[in-house]
Amino acid sequence: MRAKDCNNASHADAAPKPAPKPVPEPHPRPAPLDGDGGQEDAFDPDDPNLPTVIAVRRKENWLGLHRKQIVERGGSKLVDRPAAEAAFFEEGRALRDAWLAWPARVAIEMADELKIEPRQLTQVLTAYVKKHLSELGEPSAGHGAMHVTSVAIDLI
């Protein structure tokens, strides 16, 4: 018998079927182990032919870290290491040069006050200043090496 809408009566009384559930994408799994304990077709992160999904994720992670580094460098959280090393080197050199010039600058006045030969005083002061600078350049047992002074001393 047919209903008003010209459909079969048994078909009209049937409940609508629910929409099919989407099938979740399978998660990547490691390749099965072979008999000798190694993996067949194991994932190689250095392989230039990565799957697109992994390559895109790797690229986005790298770009994010790169942008973060640029922001931190701009916000004075990071410094350019070669520029910092050059600045420390130049400062160490200037300090070393100032110390090495000091005996010649003050020896004449000191010798006059002490009533001794200026040349001898200059030689003695220069020797002690060089000794002191080399001691400053040596690493101490508890604190590690002082890079700035050791760089300055290496220039002597």
PyMOL commands that set and color helices and strands:
alter all, ss='L'
color gray80, all
select helices_A, chain A and resi 9-12+52-74+81-114+118-137+147-154
alter helices_A, ss='H'
color red, helices_A
deselect
rebuild
show_as cartoon
